[in-house]
Amino acid sequence: MNIANTPETPYYAVIFTSVLSTATAEYTKMADEMEQLAKKQPGFLGIESARNELGITVSYWETEEAITQWKRNARHLFAQQRGKEEWYKQYQVRVCKVERAYRF
Amino acid sequence: MNIANTPETPYYAVIFTSVLSTATAEYTKMADEMEQLAKKQPGFLGIESARNELGITVSYWETEEAITQWKRNARHLFAQQRGKEEWYKQYQVRVCKVERAYRF
């Protein structure tokens, strides 16, 4: 996992913050599958994630429309439903416009 | 560390993604100090962080002006300089407007 190599601003970010209730092997498998699937979506720019007590995954997108399409992806909808029923104690999704960025 | 209890959108987020070159006790101490100091800044709304190979810290702010003021805080400027010289192999800062949010 590296820092995402995103283009010039503006672009969009989805900040997904979560607390797991149970971290099963099945969850890990589904999370990996979703990451691979997101990478194939139109408008995908990059993804970054880390987890301790809190999990944070930030995905980057060219447009808001690309985010909406990804949210509605059939396999992703299934994963979202399983997540609510089984894996997540709590989560928060924040959709953002990245206005400026700098790196070191 | 909990999911930040942020208000109705819009508000602002700073996504700070980093790779450490060396994780010393001194770094951990400074990171804790910066978190405590950020919490005292005007316009601070919350903070979330996690680290594996990649560290992700997202801080939330009422306005862009609050972010600018925090960036210029004297002790924070010192920490940024130490970070570049000693602790960070690489980092990326992204300043975002949070346009919509939903939770479970």
Backbone of each chain as ProteinMPNN parsed JSONL, in Angstrom:
{"seq_chain_A": "MNIANTPETPYYAVIFTSVLSTATAEYTKMADEMEQLAKKQPGFLGIESARNELGITVSYWETEEAITQWKRNARHLFAQQRGKEEWYKQYQVRVCKVERAYRF", "coords_chain_A": {"N_chain_A": [[0.855, -1.209, 0.0], [0.725, 2.054, -1.049], [1.139, 5.684, -1.011], [-1.45, 7.277, -2.732], [-1.154, 8.086, -6.151], [-2.266, 10.717, -7.184], [-3.9, 12.993, -9.563], [-3.592, 16.483, -10.659], [-5.42, 18.795, -8.614], [-8.849, 19.964, -9.144], [-10.271, 16.969, -7.687], [-12.13, 14.091, -6.53], [-12.817, 12.663, -3.273], [-13.561, 9.811, -1.291], [-14.047, 9.308, 1.978], [-13.931, 6.672, 4.045], [-14.708, 5.586, 7.099], [-14.435, 3.228, 9.655], [-15.606, 0.987, 12.257], [-15.063, -2.247, 13.19], [-17.209, -4.997, 14.047], [-16.841, -7.744, 14.002], [-13.97, -9.246, 12.748], [-13.683, -11.186, 10.335], [-12.212, -13.789, 8.289], [-13.629, -13.881, 6.004], [-14.572, -11.276, 5.783], [-12.138, -9.905, 5.291], [-11.464, -11.013, 2.835], [-13.605, -10.101, 1.26], [-13.175, -7.334, 1.459], [-10.735, -7.077, 0.125], [-11.555, -7.949, -2.397], [-13.362, -5.888, -3.036], [-11.614, -3.729, -3.2], [-10.069, -4.43, -5.434], [-12.076, -4.454, -7.352], [-12.995, -1.8, -7.3], [-10.805, -0.54, -8.421], [-11.123, -1.114, -11.065], [-13.208, 0.435, -11.868], [-14.732, 3.039, -13.891], [-13.19, 6.23, -13.813], [-11.808, 5.883, -11.459], [-9.145, 6.802, -9.298], [-7.322, 6.187, -7.268], [-6.378, 4.53, -4.147], [-6.198, 4.42, -0.594], [-5.425, 2.86, 2.478], [-5.725, 2.059, 6.001], [-5.666, 0.381, 9.15], [-6.351, 0.363, 12.602], [-7.735, 0.37, 15.723], [-9.635, 1.802, 14.533], [-10.704, 1.809, 11.18], [-9.59, 3.279, 8.201], [-10.343, 4.093, 4.975], [-9.515, 5.672, 2.064], [-10.738, 6.551, -0.994], [-10.109, 7.726, -4.311], [-11.428, 9.766, -6.898], [-12.354, 10.737, -10.249], [-14.706, 12.212, -10.771], [-17.878, 13.199, -9.265], [-19.93, 11.699, -10.276], [-18.666, 9.292, -10.952], [-18.253, 8.262, -8.402], [-20.899, 7.862, -7.557], [-21.682, 5.886, -9.379], [-20.006, 3.794, -8.61], [-20.902, 3.357, -5.993], [-23.35, 2.23, -6.608], [-22.754, -0.112, -7.879], [-23.43, -3.525, -8.481], [-22.222, -5.775, -7.154], [-20.862, -4.417, -5.203], [-22.974, -3.25, -3.804], [-24.042, -5.546, -2.663], [-21.89, -6.221, -0.991], [-21.933, -3.984, 0.714], [-24.355, -4.425, 2.032], [-23.894, -6.901, 3.344], [-21.847, -6.007, 4.979], [-23.192, -4.197, 6.704], [-24.913, -5.955, 8.002], [-23.232, -7.832, 9.185], [-20.379, -7.242, 9.596], [-19.642, -4.58, 10.287], [-19.579, -2.495, 13.099], [-19.984, 0.142, 13.207], [-20.007, 2.817, 10.866], [-18.824, 5.551, 8.788], [-19.347, 7.543, 6.005], [-17.834, 9.89, 3.955], [-18.147, 12.205, 1.432], [-16.091, 14.056, -0.593], [-14.757, 17.054, -2.091], [-11.614, 17.423, -3.379], [-9.65, 20.098, -2.945], [-7.128, 21.299, -2.853], [-3.71, 20.163, -2.886], [-0.633, 18.929, -1.563], [2.683, 17.594, -1.555], [5.374, 15.737, 0.006]], "CA_chain_A": [[0.0, 0.0, 0.0], [1.483, 3.3, -1.174], [0.37, 6.916, -1.144], [-2.045, 7.304, -4.067], [-0.536, 9.042, -7.065], [-3.435, 11.42, -7.743], [-3.564, 14.073, -10.511], [-3.829, 17.857, -10.199], [-6.764, 19.082, -8.104], [-9.73, 19.25, -8.232], [-10.832, 15.627, -7.904], [-13.011, 13.756, -5.403], [-12.371, 11.634, -2.334], [-14.531, 9.213, -0.379], [-13.404, 8.887, 3.231], [-14.756, 5.633, 4.665], [-14.15, 5.307, 8.42], [-15.27, 2.159, 10.201], [-15.249, 0.159, 13.407], [-15.565, -3.606, 12.935], [-17.687, -5.783, 15.186], [-16.09, -8.992, 13.886], [-13.091, -9.228, 11.573], [-13.543, -12.561, 9.865], [-11.46, -14.007, 7.058], [-14.579, -13.552, 4.944], [-14.539, -9.816, 5.649], [-10.875, -9.539, 4.647], [-11.58, -11.428, 1.442], [-14.531, -9.179, 0.586], [-12.524, -6.016, 1.394], [-9.758, -7.177, -0.975], [-12.313, -8.01, -3.657], [-13.905, -4.548, -3.318], [-10.504, -2.871, -3.63], [-9.745, -4.811, -6.817], [-13.216, -4.057, -8.189], [-12.983, -0.324, -7.37], [-9.723, -0.161, -9.34], [-11.59, -1.299, -12.453], [-14.322, 1.338, -12.16], [-14.399, 4.274, -14.605], [-12.974, 7.409, -12.977], [-11.027, 5.567, -10.256], [-7.806, 7.415, -9.328], [-6.385, 5.617, -6.302], [-6.966, 4.142, -2.862], [-5.267, 4.346, 0.53], [-6.135, 2.421, 3.677], [-5.002, 1.665, 7.21], [-6.615, 0.012, 10.201], [-6.048, -0.072, 13.963], [-9.112, 0.23, 16.25], [-10.415, 2.459, 13.497], [-10.255, 1.597, 9.82], [-9.802, 4.42, 7.313], [-10.04, 3.866, 3.571], [-9.826, 6.831, 1.237], [-10.628, 6.292, -2.431], [-10.061, 8.975, -5.075], [-12.245, 9.632, -8.104], [-12.323, 11.899, -11.156], [-15.948, 12.983, -10.721], [-18.903, 12.717, -8.329], [-20.673, 10.673, -11.006], [-17.922, 8.029, -10.808], [-18.525, 7.79, -7.031], [-22.284, 7.369, -7.558], [-21.691, 4.619, -10.109], [-19.351, 2.781, -7.767], [-21.832, 3.064, -4.879], [-24.476, 1.448, -7.129], [-22.277, -1.374, -8.457], [-24.23, -4.615, -7.893], [-21.424, -6.559, -6.208], [-20.565, -3.498, -4.103], [-24.228, -3.155, -3.024], [-24.093, -6.78, -1.886], [-20.869, -6.086, 0.071], [-22.437, -2.985, 1.669], [-25.416, -5.058, 2.817], [-23.212, -7.852, 4.24], [-21.116, -5.188, 5.953], [-24.13, -3.692, 7.719], [-25.504, -7.071, 8.743], [-22.297, -8.729, 9.878], [-19.004, -6.896, 9.92], [-19.404, -3.248, 10.837], [-20.284, -1.986, 14.271], [-20.268, 1.552, 12.934], [-19.166, 3.443, 9.836], [-19.171, 6.895, 8.315], [-18.863, 7.821, 4.653], [-17.826, 11.334, 3.661], [-17.805, 12.481, 0.04], [-15.38, 15.337, -0.537], [-14.031, 17.599, -3.236], [-10.233, 17.757, -2.998], [-9.453, 21.421, -3.534], [-5.692, 21.49, -3.082], [-2.903, 19.062, -2.367], [0.814, 19.074, -1.712], [3.377, 16.389, -1.108], [6.795, 15.773, 0.361]], "C_chain_A": [[0.883, 1.249, 0.0], [0.553, 4.499, -1.131], [-0.149, 6.983, -2.582], [-1.443, 8.426, -4.905], [-1.628, 9.77, -7.84], [-3.012, 12.593, -8.628], [-3.717, 15.454, -9.86], [-5.251, 17.995, -9.648], [-7.496, 19.947, -9.128], [-10.028, 17.825, -8.677], [-11.635, 15.306, -6.657], [-12.42, 12.656, -4.54], [-13.564, 11.108, -1.561], [-13.756, 8.716, 0.829], [-14.357, 7.912, 3.923], [-14.084, 5.243, 5.981], [-15.033, 4.272, 9.09], [-14.704, 1.544, 11.477], [-15.88, -1.206, 13.145], [-16.172, -4.193, 14.206], [-16.979, -7.138, 15.198], [-15.241, -8.913, 12.623], [-12.821, -10.66, 11.143], [-12.675, -12.6, 8.617], [-12.328, -13.628, 5.854], [-14.631, -12.034, 4.706], [-13.295, -9.378, 4.884], [-10.906, -9.859, 3.156], [-12.474, -10.458, 0.658], [-13.899, -7.788, 0.44], [-11.497, -5.998, 0.257], [-10.466, -7.191, -2.327], [-12.848, -6.63, -4.034], [-12.803, -3.599, -3.786], [-10.137, -3.162, -5.083], [-10.821, -4.342, -7.789], [-13.254, -2.527, -8.374], [-11.956, 0.144, -8.405], [-10.12, -0.291, -10.81], [-12.705, -0.347, -12.839], [-13.855, 2.535, -12.987], [-14.228, 5.434, -13.615], [-12.211, 7.142, -11.69], [-9.622, 6.156, -10.365], [-6.809, 6.771, -8.378], [-7.082, 5.276, -4.998], [-5.861, 4.038, -1.815], [-6.028, 3.782, 1.716], [-5.2, 1.985, 4.781], [-6.047, 1.292, 8.251], [-5.901, -0.268, 11.511], [-7.417, -0.313, 14.623], [-10.081, 0.741, 15.189], [-9.839, 2.069, 12.139], [-10.548, 2.841, 8.997], [-9.402, 3.993, 5.907], [-10.45, 5.118, 2.813], [-9.665, 6.426, -0.221], [-10.786, 7.617, -3.167], [-10.68, 8.756, -6.442], [-12.204, 10.91, -8.932], [-13.523, 12.819, -10.965], [-16.883, 12.419, -9.637], [-19.719, 11.601, -8.966], [-19.988, 9.3, -10.886], [-18.166, 7.417, -9.424], [-19.928, 7.18, -6.957], [-22.372, 6.016, -8.259], [-21.083, 3.499, -9.28], [-20.26, 2.376, -6.601], [-22.944, 2.116, -5.337], [-24.068, 0.139, -7.797], [-22.922, -2.559, -7.727], [-23.452, -5.413, -6.837], [-21.083, -5.704, -4.973], [-21.797, -3.317, -3.208], [-24.373, -4.378, -2.119], [-23.101, -6.695, -0.711], [-21.318, -5.089, 1.142], [-23.479, -3.61, 2.606], [-24.822, -6.054, 3.822], [-22.481, -7.098, 5.345], [-22.019, -4.701, 7.077], [-24.648, -4.819, 8.599], [-24.502, -7.782, 9.645], [-21.01, -8.117, 10.399], [-18.814, -5.569, 10.635], [-20.248, -2.961, 12.072], [-20.802, -0.587, 13.95], [-19.45, 1.989, 11.716], [-19.683, 4.808, 9.435], [-18.561, 7.047, 6.932], [-18.928, 9.327, 4.433], [-17.346, 11.534, 2.216], [-17.294, 13.919, -0.054], [-14.856, 15.754, -1.904], [-12.632, 17.992, -2.762], [-9.865, 19.048, -3.714], [-7.995, 21.766, -3.752], [-4.911, 20.382, -2.391], [-1.435, 19.409, -2.512], [1.492, 17.872, -1.072], [4.812, 16.673, -0.712], [7.342, 14.393, 0.085]], "O_chain_A": [[1.675, 1.472, 0.916], [-0.667, 4.354, -1.206], [0.605, 6.774, -3.532], [-1.25, 9.548, -4.437], [-1.879, 9.473, -9.008], [-1.913, 13.128, -8.476], [-3.945, 15.563, -8.655], [-6.18, 17.374, -10.166], [-6.836, 20.617, -9.922], [-10.038, 17.513, -9.868], [-11.805, 16.174, -5.802], [-11.634, 11.829, -5.004], [-14.472, 11.864, -1.215], [-12.918, 7.821, 0.721], [-15.455, 8.288, 4.334], [-13.012, 4.639, 5.976], [-16.256, 4.417, 9.098], [-13.501, 1.579, 11.733], [-17.083, -1.307, 12.908], [-15.703, -3.916, 15.31], [-16.568, -7.625, 16.25], [-15.738, -8.555, 11.556], [-11.831, -11.264, 11.555], [-12.435, -11.577, 7.975], [-11.839, -13.131, 4.839], [-14.722, -11.577, 3.566], [-13.378, -8.581, 3.949], [-10.436, -9.079, 2.327], [-12.143, -10.051, -0.456], [-14.071, -7.137, -0.59], [-11.402, -5.019, -0.483], [-10.036, -6.535, -3.276], [-12.8, -6.239, -5.2], [-13.028, -2.764, -4.662], [-9.919, -2.24, -5.868], [-10.526, -3.893, -8.897], [-13.515, -2.033, -9.471], [-12.196, 1.087, -9.16], [-9.526, 0.341, -11.684], [-13.115, -0.31, -13.999], [-12.729, 3.004, -12.821], [-15.027, 5.594, -12.692], [-11.984, 8.063, -10.905], [-8.976, 6.028, -11.405], [-5.604, 6.792, -8.627], [-8.223, 5.675, -4.766], [-4.741, 3.623, -2.11], [-7.17, 4.178, 1.951], [-4.055, 1.598, 4.547], [-7.163, 1.81, 8.244], [-4.949, -1.048, 11.543], [-8.19, -1.13, 14.122], [-11.168, 0.202, 14.981], [-8.621, 2.006, 11.973], [-11.642, 3.399, 9.087], [-8.265, 3.583, 5.673], [-11.591, 5.569, 2.91], [-8.586, 6.007, -0.639], [-11.499, 8.513, -2.715], [-10.493, 7.713, -7.067], [-12.043, 12.01, -8.404], [-13.391, 14.043, -10.992], [-16.69, 11.301, -9.159], [-20.149, 10.67, -8.285], [-20.656, 8.278, -10.737], [-18.272, 6.198, -9.291], [-20.12, 6.116, -6.368], [-23.056, 5.109, -7.785], [-21.6, 2.383, -9.258], [-20.369, 1.195, -6.269], [-23.426, 1.297, -4.555], [-24.923, -0.633, -8.231], [-22.954, -2.589, -6.497], [-23.972, -5.689, -5.756], [-21.026, -6.208, -3.851], [-21.669, -3.239, -1.986], [-24.774, -4.263, -0.961], [-23.435, -7.054, 0.418], [-21.112, -5.318, 2.334], [-23.481, -3.356, 3.81], [-25.191, -6.057, 4.996], [-22.5, -7.507, 6.506], [-21.663, -4.78, 8.253], [-24.804, -4.647, 9.808], [-24.851, -8.273, 10.718], [-20.583, -8.423, 11.513], [-17.934, -5.437, 11.486], [-21.463, -3.16, 12.08], [-21.894, -0.193, 14.36], [-18.306, 1.561, 11.562], [-20.828, 5.167, 9.708], [-17.394, 6.716, 6.718], [-19.953, 9.958, 4.693], [-16.265, 11.079, 1.842], [-17.971, 14.865, 0.35], [-14.554, 14.919, -2.756], [-12.488, 18.803, -1.847], [-9.779, 19.085, -4.941], [-7.653, 22.446, -4.719], [-5.386, 19.753, -1.446], [-1.034, 20.091, -3.455], [0.949, 17.226, -0.175], [5.381, 17.71, -1.052], [8.529, 14.145, 0.299]]}, "seq_chain_B": "MNIANTPETPYYAVIFTSVLSTATAEYTKMADEMEQLAKKQPGFLGIESARNELGITVSYWETEEAITQWKRNARHLFAQQRGKEEWYKQYQVRVCKVERAYRF", "coords_chain_B": {"N_chain_B": [[-9.665, 5.829, 20.045], [-12.249, 7.046, 18.105], [-14.859, 7.15, 15.559], [-15.116, 10.319, 14.136], [-17.351, 12.729, 15.409], [-18.876, 14.538, 13.497], [-20.432, 17.657, 12.309], [-23.426, 18.648, 10.423], [-22.948, 18.626, 6.866], [-21.876, 21.424, 4.751], [-18.384, 20.966, 5.6], [-14.847, 21.008, 6.323], [-12.034, 18.88, 5.412], [-8.826, 17.583, 6.18], [-6.768, 15.415, 4.674], [-4.181, 13.53, 5.633], [-1.643, 11.66, 4.536], [0.892, 9.324, 5.084], [4.237, 7.922, 4.919], [6.46, 6.488, 7.064], [9.965, 6.983, 7.698], [11.552, 6.463, 9.9], [10.24, 5.33, 12.926], [10.311, 6.711, 15.723], [10.258, 6.919, 19.332], [10.137, 9.534, 19.941], [8.905, 10.61, 17.712], [6.299, 9.527, 18.024], [5.555, 10.768, 20.377], [5.535, 13.464, 19.568], [3.535, 13.338, 17.61], [1.306, 12.738, 19.188], [1.265, 15.043, 20.754], [0.704, 16.953, 18.764], [-1.87, 16.159, 18.006], [-3.302, 16.695, 20.356], [-2.936, 19.445, 20.453], [-4.117, 20.318, 18.064], [-6.777, 19.834, 18.667], [-7.364, 21.94, 20.303], [-7.494, 24.092, 18.671], [-9.187, 26.89, 17.081], [-12.204, 26.189, 15.38], [-11.764, 23.483, 15.03], [-13.033, 20.229, 14.435], [-12.837, 17.44, 14.653], [-10.926, 14.326, 14.705], [-9.389, 11.571, 13.067], [-7.481, 8.596, 12.976], [-5.216, 6.102, 11.655], [-2.734, 3.556, 11.321], [-0.791, 1.464, 9.265], [1.388, 0.064, 7.054], [1.069, 2.362, 5.759], [0.253, 5.56, 7.008], [-2.72, 7.179, 7.93], [-4.222, 10.162, 8.632], [-7.06, 11.935, 9.3], [-8.256, 15.118, 9.683], [-10.87, 17.263, 10.781], [-12.563, 20.3, 10.021], [-14.121, 23.495, 10.602], [-13.915, 25.616, 8.746], [-11.965, 26.722, 5.847], [-10.193, 28.662, 6.585], [-9.651, 28.039, 9.237], [-8.094, 25.771, 8.884], [-5.857, 26.851, 7.575], [-4.878, 28.505, 9.626], [-4.154, 26.569, 11.528], [-2.175, 25.203, 10.116], [-0.225, 27.149, 10.19], [0.41, 27.416, 12.829], [2.808, 27.91, 15.374], [4.161, 25.885, 16.886], [3.305, 23.704, 15.485], [4.418, 24.209, 12.977], [7.102, 23.813, 13.636], [6.985, 21.07, 14.22], [6.288, 20.09, 11.674], [8.609, 20.681, 10.268], [10.552, 19.124, 11.628], [9.439, 16.658, 11.019], [9.805, 16.473, 8.214], [12.59, 16.485, 8.111], [13.355, 14.253, 9.622], [11.423, 12.122, 10.239], [9.499, 11.427, 8.241], [9.316, 9.552, 5.294], [7.855, 10.041, 3.112], [5.071, 12.094, 2.321], [1.614, 13.145, 1.879], [-0.606, 15.785, 1.584], [-3.993, 16.544, 1.555], [-6.446, 18.895, 1.004], [-9.821, 19.241, 1.572], [-13.273, 19.804, 0.722], [-15.977, 18.706, 2.484], [-18.75, 17.389, 1.155], [-21.046, 15.763, 1.327], [-22.366, 13.391, 3.696], [-22.81, 10.244, 5.302], [-23.941, 7.874, 7.754], [-23.628, 4.709, 9.509]], "CA_chain_B": [[-9.967, 6.534, 18.776], [-13.59, 6.771, 17.572], [-15.261, 7.898, 14.376], [-15.359, 11.711, 14.54], [-18.752, 13.114, 15.437], [-18.864, 15.814, 12.765], [-21.762, 18.263, 12.128], [-23.983, 18.631, 9.06], [-22.088, 19.178, 5.815], [-20.468, 21.253, 4.44], [-17.269, 21.339, 6.463], [-13.596, 20.715, 5.6], [-11.209, 17.77, 5.89], [-7.435, 17.483, 5.733], [-6.321, 14.026, 4.627], [-2.718, 13.495, 5.719], [-1.215, 10.281, 4.309], [2.349, 9.349, 5.233], [5.076, 6.739, 5.093], [7.552, 6.858, 7.964], [11.277, 6.363, 7.486], [11.87, 5.911, 11.218], [9.192, 5.625, 13.897], [10.94, 6.786, 17.036], [9.395, 7.304, 20.46], [10.027, 10.991, 19.822], [7.862, 10.856, 16.716], [5.01, 9.211, 18.637], [5.289, 11.827, 21.355], [5.186, 14.675, 18.824], [2.23, 13.105, 16.971], [0.302, 12.888, 20.254], [1.204, 16.466, 21.118], [0.02, 17.672, 17.674], [-3.294, 15.837, 18.088], [-3.868, 17.461, 21.484], [-2.885, 20.866, 20.097], [-5.142, 20.529, 17.023], [-8.08, 19.836, 19.34], [-7.574, 23.243, 20.961], [-7.538, 25.148, 17.652], [-10.521, 27.344, 16.682], [-12.739, 25.549, 14.18], [-11.492, 22.039, 14.995], [-14.261, 19.432, 14.572], [-12.594, 16.038, 15.005], [-9.743, 13.717, 14.088], [-9.415, 10.102, 12.954], [-6.23, 8.142, 12.382], [-4.854, 4.685, 11.654], [-1.448, 3.369, 10.642], [-0.096, 0.198, 9.033], [2.541, 0.56, 6.288], [0.658, 3.73, 5.464], [-0.49, 6.25, 8.069], [-3.736, 8.112, 7.439], [-4.873, 10.979, 9.65], [-8.002, 12.894, 8.726], [-8.785, 16.078, 10.65], [-12.063, 17.955, 10.26], [-12.509, 21.717, 10.374], [-15.304, 24.284, 10.217], [-13.643, 26.49, 7.604], [-10.622, 26.652, 5.281], [-9.377, 29.585, 7.376], [-9.202, 27.294, 10.428], [-7.013, 24.887, 8.419], [-4.696, 27.723, 7.337], [-4.35, 28.92, 10.934], [-3.516, 25.397, 12.137], [-0.936, 24.965, 9.367], [0.753, 28.195, 10.547], [0.69, 27.383, 14.269], [4.271, 27.894, 15.527], [4.622, 24.563, 17.333], [3.003, 22.802, 14.38], [5.46, 24.472, 11.967], [8.292, 23.12, 14.137], [6.747, 19.628, 14.031], [6.341, 19.826, 10.227], [10.014, 20.726, 9.876], [11.161, 17.9, 12.18], [8.885, 15.539, 10.253], [10.497, 16.411, 6.912], [14.009, 16.194, 8.298], [13.686, 13.024, 10.359], [10.497, 11.01, 10.424], [8.709, 11.021, 7.079], [9.925, 9.207, 4.018], [6.971, 10.59, 2.087], [3.697, 12.36, 2.757], [0.724, 13.873, 0.973], [-1.681, 16.491, 2.283], [-5.089, 16.921, 0.66], [-7.453, 19.725, 1.672], [-11.079, 18.87, 0.921], [-14.576, 20.238, 1.225], [-16.868, 17.55, 2.645], [-20.017, 17.837, 0.558], [-22.135, 14.996, 1.942], [-21.887, 12.353, 4.605], [-23.846, 9.404, 5.899], [-23.352, 6.95, 8.708], [-24.36, 3.521, 9.914]], "C_chain_B": [[-11.338, 6.101, 18.254], [-13.789, 7.501, 16.247], [-15.634, 9.311, 14.832], [-16.841, 12.06, 14.402], [-18.915, 14.505, 14.814], [-20.291, 16.325, 12.525], [-22.294, 18.037, 10.712], [-22.968, 19.188, 8.068], [-22.675, 20.517, 5.354], [-19.544, 21.62, 5.605], [-16.013, 20.913, 5.705], [-12.83, 19.55, 6.234], [-9.794, 17.933, 5.36], [-7.049, 16.005, 5.824], [-4.8, 14.037, 4.574], [-2.28, 12.036, 5.639], [0.307, 10.25, 4.342], [2.974, 7.963, 5.293], [6.251, 7.189, 5.956], [8.872, 6.254, 7.491], [11.742, 5.738, 8.796], [10.751, 6.305, 12.167], [9.792, 5.579, 15.29], [9.891, 7.123, 18.095], [9.137, 8.808, 20.4], [8.952, 11.376, 18.808], [6.473, 10.656, 17.322], [4.596, 10.306, 19.62], [4.839, 13.115, 20.646], [3.81, 14.525, 18.165], [1.103, 13.27, 17.991], [0.136, 14.357, 20.636], [0.437, 17.256, 20.06], [-1.484, 17.396, 17.698], [-3.963, 16.643, 19.214], [-3.951, 18.956, 21.148], [-3.946, 21.204, 19.042], [-6.527, 20.671, 17.66], [-8.408, 21.173, 20.003], [-7.705, 24.384, 19.963], [-8.977, 25.593, 17.38], [-10.961, 26.625, 15.405], [-12.458, 24.069, 14.053], [-12.776, 21.252, 15.244], [-14.011, 17.982, 14.993], [-11.373, 15.503, 14.285], [-9.886, 12.19, 14.118], [-8.049, 9.681, 12.43], [-6.008, 6.65, 12.555], [-3.513, 4.575, 10.936], [-1.117, 1.894, 10.491], [1.183, 0.584, 8.261], [2.351, 2.05, 6.012], [-0.019, 4.309, 6.702], [-1.492, 7.187, 7.437], [-4.307, 8.844, 8.645], [-5.787, 11.951, 8.933], [-8.474, 13.812, 9.845], [-9.89, 16.883, 9.977], [-12.14, 19.351, 10.864], [-13.741, 22.453, 9.873], [-15.108, 25.051, 8.919], [-12.23, 26.25, 7.055], [-9.653, 27.543, 6.065], [-8.827, 28.882, 8.623], [-8.04, 26.364, 10.067], [-5.73, 25.685, 8.208], [-4.049, 28.136, 8.659], [-3.604, 27.768, 11.609], [-2.187, 25.095, 11.442], [0.177, 25.925, 9.804], [1.083, 28.241, 12.036], [2.192, 27.135, 14.508], [4.799, 26.51, 15.919], [4.398, 23.515, 16.236], [4.022, 22.979, 13.247], [6.764, 23.765, 12.344], [8.164, 21.617, 13.899], [6.829, 19.242, 12.548], [7.791, 19.759, 9.753], [10.762, 19.482, 10.355], [10.721, 16.679, 11.379], [9.615, 15.355, 8.933], [11.948, 15.967, 7.082], [14.266, 14.772, 8.8], [12.72, 11.861, 10.208], [9.828, 10.508, 9.159], [9.585, 10.707, 5.871], [9.171, 9.935, 2.914], [5.654, 10.984, 2.753], [2.934, 13.158, 1.717], [-0.361, 14.519, 1.833], [-2.735, 16.868, 1.258], [-6.136, 17.689, 1.451], [-8.75, 19.618, 0.885], [-12.269, 19.592, 1.544], [-15.466, 19.002, 1.301], [-18.266, 17.984, 2.223], [-21.215, 17.073, 1.06], [-21.563, 13.839, 2.734], [-23.064, 11.533, 5.064], [-23.182, 8.339, 6.745], [-24.247, 5.736, 8.913], [-23.899, 3.193, 11.33]], "O_chain_B": [[-11.557, 4.919, 17.991], [-12.99, 8.356, 15.867], [-16.379, 9.479, 15.798], [-17.487, 11.727, 13.408], [-19.07, 15.505, 15.515], [-21.244, 15.546, 12.532], [-21.686, 17.325, 9.913], [-22.219, 20.11, 8.389], [-23.87, 20.741, 5.544], [-19.867, 22.448, 6.457], [-16.11, 20.495, 4.551], [-12.961, 19.275, 7.427], [-9.591, 18.369, 4.227], [-7.009, 15.424, 6.909], [-4.205, 14.493, 3.598], [-2.518, 11.263, 6.567], [0.951, 11.071, 3.689], [2.334, 6.98, 5.664], [6.947, 8.149, 5.624], [8.897, 5.149, 6.949], [12.262, 4.622, 8.809], [10.353, 7.469, 12.216], [9.782, 4.541, 15.952], [8.783, 7.555, 17.779], [8.061, 9.285, 20.762], [8.195, 12.327, 19.007], [5.586, 11.494, 17.162], [3.434, 10.708, 19.675], [3.886, 13.768, 21.071], [3.014, 15.464, 18.161], [0.071, 13.87, 17.692], [-0.978, 14.847, 20.817], [-0.377, 18.119, 20.39], [-2.284, 18.296, 17.439], [-5.048, 17.196, 19.036], [-4.91, 19.636, 21.514], [-4.594, 22.249, 19.118], [-7.335, 21.506, 17.254], [-9.573, 21.496, 20.234], [-7.994, 25.517, 20.35], [-9.894, 24.774, 17.44], [-10.178, 26.474, 14.467], [-12.866, 23.448, 13.072], [-13.528, 21.572, 16.165], [-14.872, 17.362, 15.617], [-10.848, 16.137, 13.37], [-10.427, 11.612, 15.061], [-7.507, 10.33, 11.537], [-6.537, 6.023, 13.473], [-3.191, 5.381, 10.063], [-1.155, 1.147, 11.468], [1.986, 1.362, 8.776], [3.283, 2.854, 6.026], [-0.784, 3.614, 7.371], [-1.156, 7.918, 6.506], [-4.817, 8.216, 9.573], [-5.349, 12.701, 8.062], [-9.027, 13.347, 10.841], [-9.851, 17.147, 8.775], [-11.831, 19.564, 12.037], [-14.33, 22.088, 8.856], [-16.016, 25.131, 8.091], [-11.398, 25.642, 7.727], [-8.468, 27.236, 6.197], [-7.681, 29.103, 9.014], [-7.112, 26.191, 10.857], [-4.649, 25.254, 8.609], [-2.826, 28.117, 8.794], [-2.541, 27.974, 12.194], [-1.196, 24.771, 12.097], [1.357, 25.574, 9.793], [1.939, 29.018, 12.459], [2.773, 26.237, 13.897], [5.774, 26.027, 15.342], [5.18, 22.578, 16.077], [4.439, 21.998, 12.631], [7.443, 23.193, 11.491], [9.103, 20.969, 13.438], [7.375, 18.192, 12.206], [8.157, 18.903, 8.948], [11.506, 18.862, 9.595], [11.518, 15.785, 11.095], [9.998, 14.243, 8.569], [12.463, 15.173, 6.295], [15.272, 14.158, 8.446], [13.156, 10.719, 10.062], [9.608, 9.306, 9.007], [10.461, 11.482, 5.487], [9.753, 10.382, 1.925], [5.176, 10.286, 3.647], [3.511, 13.757, 0.809], [-0.954, 13.873, 2.697], [-2.42, 17.443, 0.216], [-6.653, 17.193, 2.451], [-8.778, 19.872, -0.319], [-12.265, 19.94, 2.725], [-15.684, 18.328, 0.294], [-18.883, 18.839, 2.859], [-22.295, 17.645, 1.212], [-20.451, 13.371, 2.49], [-24.177, 12.041, 5.204], [-22.04, 7.947, 6.509], [-25.425, 5.724, 8.556], [-24.366, 2.221, 11.923]]}, "name": "protein", "num_of_chains": 2, "seq": "MNIANTPETPYYAVIFTSVLSTATAEYTKMADEMEQLAKKQPGFLGIESARNELGITVSYWETEEAITQWKRNARHLFAQQRGKEEWYKQYQVRVCKVERAYRFMNIANTPETPYYAVIFTSVLSTATAEYTKMADEMEQLAKKQPGFLGIESARNELGITVSYWETEEAITQWKRNARHLFAQQRGKEEWYKQYQVRVCKVERAYRF"}
